[in-house]
């Protein structure tokens, strides 16, 4: 089973299977393409350097980049070194970055030279991937001897903090590999696909975009640096690069010219409620998937395949190795049609919140539905109900 191996071990196996295939393409401006072998070896060199800098299992390392291939190299290098990456959006306000850096306490921050002045004030050692090329070139391109364990920390992503201060969600390697394997199967992803990396690294949709692509042998296309392209500019990018799979918030679709998106075979919408009107407009010519999932359950928990003229889309059924429960306030399952709180169990449930044991205990609760004593459910706080067709309706 893939879930019994770490993400970096699975990526190394994929690189060995398809070394010459294109893994990563920068779009716009100075374009760079990395084959799987090049991406594997470049991230290996970084992993060796990080080990020399003291990175070990469970050690957190910040990742602060404008959009670039260096950011993906940094993530892979950290995972291969045994560390866990913490995305730090350079566009965040200073106070938010300061809180995240203080809370995550990274051993060092990987970044690019253009951002080093801004980050220097936080007092964490910096490694500028685009500047330390000589130091990196002296490292071994061979894989490190020991991959991370499935139970080790892979990343910490901070939620938006709508209920107060941001919360760092701690996700393990087995959660990450489960996501990549389950989603790539559900999306029908193959080595010939071209996937757009649209989301900010600070938004967990980026985890799905990167992980599913690189474990399938497909090609990941990075958006150009700067604000996300929208409308006609995004459509032209999708058309020019032959993108076949893209994940977008539903709010992006009304401004996107459909005639520029004919090559998109699979469109995944996530992060916001999707309307029946959007499904009717966009699902006739392609696979259209409405995805739902909190960060605490590793990006995605349920998926709905949507078709025209079927009314408001559901949030579907649980992915492989995910279990969902609609419960009343006493924790009893609700029958079809009766609203209740959605609880999620299975392979995606994260470790918990970084440095917040009380909140972790309140939201990640023991599962009364599993024979495994350590099985947990995540309380989403979301109101849903079962439909008669066995799919979940988000309320």
HELIX and SHEET records of a PDB file:
HELIX    1   1 UNK A    2  UNK A    4  5                                   3    
HELIX    2   2 UNK A    7  UNK A   17  1                                  11    
HELIX    3   3 UNK A   36  UNK A   52  1                                  17    
HELIX    4   4 UNK A   69  UNK A   81  1                                  13    
HELIX    5   5 UNK A   94  UNK A  104  1                                  11    
HELIX    6   6 UNK A  113  UNK A  115  5                                   3    
HELIX    7   7 UNK A  116  UNK A  120  1                                   5    
HELIX    8   8 UNK A  133  UNK A  137  1                                   5    
HELIX    9   9 UNK A  173  UNK A  187  1                                  15    
HELIX   10  10 UNK A  205  UNK A  214  1                                  10    
HELIX   11  11 UNK A  231  UNK A  240  1                                  10    
HELIX   12  12 UNK A  250  UNK A  253  1                                   4    
HELIX   13  13 UNK A  258  UNK A  260  5                                   3    
HELIX   14  14 UNK A  276  UNK A  282  1                                   7    
HELIX   15  15 UNK A  295  UNK A  297  5                                   3    
HELIX   16  16 UNK A  357  UNK A  363  1                                   7    
SHEET    1   A 4 UNK A  33  UNK A  35  0                                        
SHEET    2   A 4 UNK A  22  UNK A  26 -1                                        
SHEET    3   A 4 UNK A 219  UNK A 222  1                                        
SHEET    4   A 4 UNK A 194  UNK A 197  1                                        
SHEET    1   B 4 UNK A  84  UNK A  87  0                                        
SHEET    2   B 4 UNK A  60  UNK A  64  1                                        
SHEET    3   B 4 UNK A 109  UNK A 111  1                                        
SHEET    4   B 4 UNK A 126  UNK A 128  1                                        
SHEET    1   C 3 UNK A 153  UNK A 158  0                                        
SHEET    2   C 3 UNK A 168  UNK A 172 -1                                        
SHEET    3   C 3 UNK A 352  UNK A 353 -1                                        
SHEET    1   D 5 UNK A 245  UNK A 248  0                                        
SHEET    2   D 5 UNK A 266  UNK A 269  1                                        
SHEET    3   D 5 UNK A 287  UNK A 292  1                                        
SHEET    4   D 5 UNK A 302  UNK A 306 -1                                        
SHEET    5   D 5 UNK A 317  UNK A 318 -1                                        
SHEET    1   E 4 UNK A 322  UNK A 327  0                                        
SHEET    2   E 4 UNK A 340  UNK A 346 -1                                        
SHEET    3   E 4 UNK A 376  UNK A 386 -1                                        
SHEET    4   E 4 UNK A 364  UNK A 366 -1                                        
SHEET    1   F 4 UNK A 322  UNK A 327  0                                        
SHEET    2   F 4 UNK A 340  UNK A 346 -1                                        
SHEET    3   F 4 UNK A 376  UNK A 386 -1                                        
SHEET    4   F 4 UNK A 392  UNK A 394 -1                                        
END                                                                             
